[in-house]
Amino acid sequence: MKKIIAYIILTCFTYQFTQAQVNYKEEIEVSGMNNRYVAQNKSTQWTLGYRIQILSTTDRRKMNDVVKNFETKFPEYEAVWTYEAPNYKVRVGAFRTRIEAEKLKMILREVYFSAFPVKDNKIEPIEYL
């Protein structure tokens, strides 16, 4: 019984001394730099990532057909097309790393033989799969 009481008292004292408080003073320059960094990141609406390009053509009708066909076959992925004169490019998915994009490429290669991953710096963070 005495051992139990001694253990409880010892535990209470140990717990009391482990409750420490840490105070720090941040330099004004560091605080200002941190605030600028946060403001810049909040204003950035695009991030760098990868998509799978399944088509590059000069024919707009062919591009529209491929987008519709893709969306019916793979409704879980979004198809995005861009125009870079003189080509229309159809890209699908949105991934943070190339390895993630390669996984989708292997699936798409059965239907779209020329599919390959490309860097894309116009990906909204909400688009990532």
Contacts in CASP RR format, 6 or more apart in sequence:
PFRMAT RR
TARGET T0000
AUTHOR 0000-0000-0000
METHOD contacts of the structure
MODEL  1
MKKIIAYIILTCFTYQFTQAQVNYKEEIEVSGMNNRYVAQNKSTQWTLGY
RIQILSTTDRRKMNDVVKNFETKFPEYEAVWTYEAPNYKVRVGAFRTRIE
AEKLKMILREVYFSAFPVKDNKIEPIEYL
45 124 0 8 1.000
46 121 0 8 1.000
46 122 0 8 1.000
46 123 0 8 1.000
46 124 0 8 1.000
47 121 0 8 1.000
47 123 0 8 1.000
47 124 0 8 1.000
47 125 0 8 1.000
48 119 0 8 1.000
48 120 0 8 1.000
48 121 0 8 1.000
48 123 0 8 1.000
49 94 0 8 1.000
49 95 0 8 1.000
49 96 0 8 1.000
49 97 0 8 1.000
49 119 0 8 1.000
49 120 0 8 1.000
49 121 0 8 1.000
49 123 0 8 1.000
50 94 0 8 1.000
50 95 0 8 1.000
50 96 0 8 1.000
50 97 0 8 1.000
50 98 0 8 1.000
50 100 0 8 1.000
50 101 0 8 1.000
50 117 0 8 1.000
50 118 0 8 1.000
50 119 0 8 1.000
50 120 0 8 1.000
51 80 0 8 1.000
51 91 0 8 1.000
51 92 0 8 1.000
51 93 0 8 1.000
51 94 0 8 1.000
51 95 0 8 1.000
51 101 0 8 1.000
51 117 0 8 1.000
51 118 0 8 1.000
51 120 0 8 1.000
51 123 0 8 1.000
52 91 0 8 1.000
52 92 0 8 1.000
52 93 0 8 1.000
52 101 0 8 1.000
52 104 0 8 1.000
52 105 0 8 1.000
52 108 0 8 1.000
52 115 0 8 1.000
52 116 0 8 1.000
52 117 0 8 1.000
52 118 0 8 1.000
53 89 0 8 1.000
53 90 0 8 1.000
53 91 0 8 1.000
53 115 0 8 1.000
53 116 0 8 1.000
53 117 0 8 1.000
53 118 0 8 1.000
54 66 0 8 1.000
54 70 0 8 1.000
54 79 0 8 1.000
54 90 0 8 1.000
54 91 0 8 1.000
54 92 0 8 1.000
54 108 0 8 1.000
54 112 0 8 1.000
54 114 0 8 1.000
54 115 0 8 1.000
55 62 0 8 1.000
55 63 0 8 1.000
55 66 0 8 1.000
55 88 0 8 1.000
55 89 0 8 1.000
55 90 0 8 1.000
55 112 0 8 1.000
55 114 0 8 1.000
56 87 0 8 1.000
56 88 0 8 1.000
56 89 0 8 1.000
56 90 0 8 1.000
57 63 0 8 1.000
57 87 0 8 1.000
57 88 0 8 1.000
58 86 0 8 1.000
58 87 0 8 1.000
58 88 0 8 1.000
59 88 0 8 1.000
60 88 0 8 1.000
63 81 0 8 1.000
63 88 0 8 1.000
63 90 0 8 1.000
66 79 0 8 1.000
66 90 0 8 1.000
67 79 0 8 1.000
67 81 0 8 1.000
67 90 0 8 1.000
70 77 0 8 1.000
70 79 0 8 1.000
70 90 0 8 1.000
70 92 0 8 1.000
70 112 0 8 1.000
71 79 0 8 1.000
73 111 0 8 1.000
74 92 0 8 1.000
74 108 0 8 1.000
77 92 0 8 1.000
77 93 0 8 1.000
77 104 0 8 1.000
77 129 0 8 1.000
78 92 0 8 1.000
78 93 0 8 1.000
78 94 0 8 1.000
78 127 0 8 1.000
79 90 0 8 1.000
79 91 0 8 1.000
79 92 0 8 1.000
79 93 0 8 1.000
80 90 0 8 1.000
80 91 0 8 1.000
80 92 0 8 1.000
80 93 0 8 1.000
81 88 0 8 1.000
81 89 0 8 1.000
81 90 0 8 1.000
81 91 0 8 1.000
82 88 0 8 1.000
82 89 0 8 1.000
82 91 0 8 1.000
83 89 0 8 1.000
91 118 0 8 1.000
91 120 0 8 1.000
92 104 0 8 1.000
92 108 0 8 1.000
93 101 0 8 1.000
93 104 0 8 1.000
93 127 0 8 1.000
93 129 0 8 1.000
94 120 0 8 1.000
94 123 0 8 1.000
94 127 0 8 1.000
94 128 0 8 1.000
94 129 0 8 1.000
95 101 0 8 1.000
95 104 0 8 1.000
95 117 0 8 1.000
95 128 0 8 1.000
95 129 0 8 1.000
96 128 0 8 1.000
98 117 0 8 1.000
100 129 0 8 1.000
101 117 0 8 1.000
102 117 0 8 1.000
105 115 0 8 1.000
105 116 0 8 1.000
105 117 0 8 1.000
108 115 0 8 1.000
109 115 0 8 1.000
END
